[in-house]
Amino acid sequence: MGVEEIAFNLTEFISMLPPQIIERIDGLIIILKAVGVVVILYILYAVAMGFINFRRAKRVKKIEKKVNSIDEKLDILLKTKKKKKK
């Protein structure tokens, strides 16, 4: 079954429905479109937050390396001062 056949069968089916049902289906279609827009916006938000969190994690790792470097230097300085006091 090709796409044209499915589309033709769907339009044929919709044309056979009573107007009351078509009005309700229109409301449902509008709701589904709104939900689709919300899902797309959420996906964009999730991608943006993922990018921001990735950059934040890189910065935190860089800061952690610097803090460890400073800590090692302080340990060396404190050990030399303790030796001098004795």
GIKA-V784483 format. One record per residue. NEAR is the number of other C-alpha atoms within 8 Angstrom. D_CENTER is the distance of its C-alpha to the mean C-alpha in Angstrom with 1 decimal. Layout:
near: (NEAR/NEAR)
d_center: (D_CENTER/D_CENTER)
This chain:
near: (4/5/6/6/8/9/8/8/8/8/8/8/8/8/6/6/8/6/6/6/8/10/8/8/8/8/8/8/8/8/8/8/8/8/8/8/8/8/8/8/8/8/8/8/8/8/8/8/8/8/8/8/8/8/8/8/8/8/8/8/8/8/8/8/8/8/8/8/8/8/8/8/8/8/8/8/8/8/8/8/8/8/7/6/5/4)
d_center: (36.7/35.3/32.7/35.5/37.3/34.3/33.8/37.5/37.7/34.8/36.5/39.8/38.5/37.0/40.3/42.2/40.3/42.0/40.8/39.8/37.2/36.0/35.4/33.3/31.3/30.6/29.2/27.0/25.8/24.9/22.9/21.1/20.4/19.0/16.7/15.6/14.8/12.9/10.7/10.3/9.5/6.8/5.2/6.3/5.2/1.5/3.8/6.3/5.8/5.7/8.6/10.3/10.3/11.8/14.3/15.1/15.9/18.1/19.9/20.5/22.0/24.2/25.4/26.1/28.2/30.1/30.8/32.1/34.3/35.7/36.3/38.2/40.3/41.1/42.1/44.5/45.9/46.5/48.2/50.5/51.4/52.2/54.4/56.2/56.9/58.6)
